[in-house]
Amino acid sequence: MENFYWFIVMCILLIILPGPDTAITTRNTVTAGTAGGFKTMFGTCCALFIHTSAAVFGLSAIIVKSALLFSIFKYVGAVYLVYLGFKTLWGLRNKQVAAAAETSVKGKYENQSCFKQGFLTNLLNPKVAVFFLTFLPQFVNPGKDSFLPFLIMGITYTVLTAMWFVFYIYLLNQISAFMKKPRTQAIFEGITGTVLIGFGIKLALEKAHN
């Protein structure tokens, strides 16, 4: 493995850039609290472990080199992101002030789906598979076995992602009084829903890599 420290620096820069994972984590933290944010984060990290395993065992190469498989992953991921976006916007339309007991039940229901949302948002994004296959090899010695280096770098990326989201979720929680105002939540959910739809459309319009 070469330039591991540069790999860490690049990972940090890439992780903090806003993307679908950040959008869904923000939405779930604002609407379901830190519990929702952490469940979303765990879902994202579980999906990253799957991407790491796929890269290590060569499945990512198959996906990237196959236009059909890439397209399947791309469109399924795009549809799911657009679905989450419309679901968020639709929730704004039907939002009403609930009683404390009703809010508690709703909060529990939302927390149960946060893990799945974080997991599927990351897993169904083929750009993550492309990232692992095109970015990781730059830090591996050519001509040598890449199994262990890929595994180490994949785990490192996942750990750094978890660390960033822990900080990010706690940051959102620190300003929770502001974030939990109905008007603030409506604005953030509206922005998040729009962003998710935008990411989904952008993903769907991207050309497959041959």
N, C-alpha and C positions, 0 to 999 in steps of 0.2 A: 504494500500500500504506500502511495506517495502523497506528500503534502496534506497529511491528515488535518493539521491545524487550519489550512486554507479551506478544507472541506467543511469544517465546523463553522467557519466564518460565513461561507457561502450559504450553508444551511440556514443559519440564523437570519440572514438577509432575505432568503426566500420564504421562510416560515412566517415572518412578520408582515409580509405583503398580504393585503386583504384578498380573500378568495372565498369560494363556497363554504369551506369549513369554518372560516371566521364569521361569515354571514349567519350560518345556522346556529353557531355557538352563541353569538350575540343575541339572536332572537330568543333562544331557549333560556339564556341567563336572565334576560329582561322579563320574560313572561313566567318562568318557572323557578327563578332564583338560582342560587349557587348549585343546588342539587341538580337542577336541569342542565346547567352549564357543564358540570363535571360528568354527568352521564353522557352528554354529547361528546365531550372530550374522550372518554373511554371508548365510545363507539368509533371515533375517528382513529384512535391509536390501534384498536383491534383491526381495522381495515388496513392501516399502514403495515401491520405485521403480515397480513395476507399478501400485500404488494411486495413486501420484502421477500417472503417465501417464494412468490412467483418469480421474482428477479433471480433469486439464488438458484432455483431449479429450472430456469430457462423459459418459463411460461410467458413472461413478459415479451421475450423475443418473438415468440409465436404470434402473440396478439398484435405487436407492432408491425410485423412483416406480413400479416394477413389483413388485407383490406376489408374482407367480410367480417372477421372477428372484431377488428377495430371499430367498424361501423356499428356493429351490434352493441358493443360496450358504449360507444359514443352516444347513440340515440337513446338507449335505455337510461343512461345517466342524465342526458339532457331532459328527457321527459320527466324524470323524477324531480330534478331541480325546478322545472317549470311547475310541476304539481305542487311542490312545497311552497313556491312563490304565490301561486293562486290560492292555495289553502290559507296562507297567512293573510293575504288581502281580503279573502272572503270572511275570515274570522273578524276582521276589522268592521266589515259591514254589519255583521250580526252581533257585534259586541254589546253587551248590556251590563249595567252595574248589578253585581250578584251579592247575595248575602254571604256572611262569613263562612257558614257551613258549606254552602254551595261552592265558594271559591276554593275551600280546602279540598273538596272532592275533585274539582276540576284540576287543581294543582297536582294531585296525585296521578290523575290520568295523563297529564302532559308529561310528567316526569317519566312515566313508563315508556313513552314513545321517543323520548329524547335520545336514548342510546341508539335506537334503530335509525333515527334520522341522521345522526352523526356518522354511523357506520355506513349506511347506504350512500350518503352524499359523497364520501371519500371513495368507497369501494367502486362505485359505478362511474367514477371519473377516469376515463382512459388516459388523460393527461398525466395522472400520477404514475401509471405504468410506463408511459413514454419518458417521464422525468427520471425514473429509476434506471431505465435502460440507457439513456443518453448522458445523464449526469454522473452516475456512479463510476462508469468505466474510465472517466478522465482521471481518477485517483487510484487506479490499479495498474501495476506493472504489466505491460503487454507480454503475452506469451506465457504468463504464469497462471496457476489455478486461481480463479476469482471467487470460489465458493465462500471461503472465510472472510475475505475483505468485503464482499457484498453483504454478508450477514452482519458484520460489525458496523458497516456504514448505514445499513437499513435500520438496525437497532438504535444507532446514534441519532439518526434523523427522527425516529419515533420518540425517543426520550426528550430530545430538544423541543419537539412539537408539544409534548405533554407539559414541559416546563413553561413554555411560552403561554399556553392556554391557562395554566394554573394562575400565572401572574395576571393574565388578561381578565379572567373570570373574577378574581379578587378585586381587580381595579374597578370593574363594573359594579361589584358589590359595594365598594366604598362610596360610590355615588348613587347608591340604591334609592335614597330618598327622592332624588331627582328623577332617576330612571323609572321609578314605580308610579310616578304621576300618570294618570290616565291619558293625558294629552301627550306626554313624552312617549309612553308605550305605543300610542297610536302612530306617532310620527316614526318611531324606530321600526315598528312592525311594517308600516307602509314602505319605508325605505328598504328594509330587509326583503320583503316580498318582491319588490321591483328588482332589486339586485339579483335575487335568486333566479327570477325569470330571465333577466339579462344574461346571467352566466349560462343558463340552460340553452338559450338561443345561440349564444356565442359558441358554445360547445358543439351544438348541432351543425353549425355552419362551417366548422373547421374541417379542412381536408384530412383524409386519412393519410398516415405515413406509410409508404411502401418500402 
